[in-house]
């Protein structure tokens, strides 16, 4: 198998396996009613201060219209609170409810464990090479 095909296969498999692993680890128990995409929206909103719809949409590379549909469902399910800004009533601010914060923490913990497991499998120099390679991949995907 040539290197181009091997790299393609590895990237596709890795992407799919991470999503599958994330689905199995996170969308269970009390979080069974939401999707991985919902979990990523919850993560994008974060646990610090409220964020406006435009900022969350931009961080996820989606339109505000697309985000609105998902936010409506997350509000109904009790994960997200939506409030109008006191300074500008046109601005909608998003924050996580207690249920949303629990989902956020579960998602953050999953990623922390995943990264720690990967790091354990590589030595110092190997980890630096992997990090540089992943940074290059990210820059490429961000540029297309």
Secondary structure, 3 states (H helix, E strand, C coil): CCHHHHHHHHHHHHHHHHHHHHHHHHCCHHHCCCCHHHHHHHHHHCCCCCEEHHHHHHHHCCCHHHHHHHHHHHHHCCCEEEEECCCCCCCEEEEECHHHHHHHHHHHHHHHHHHHHHHHCCCHHHHHHHHHHHHHHHHHHHHC
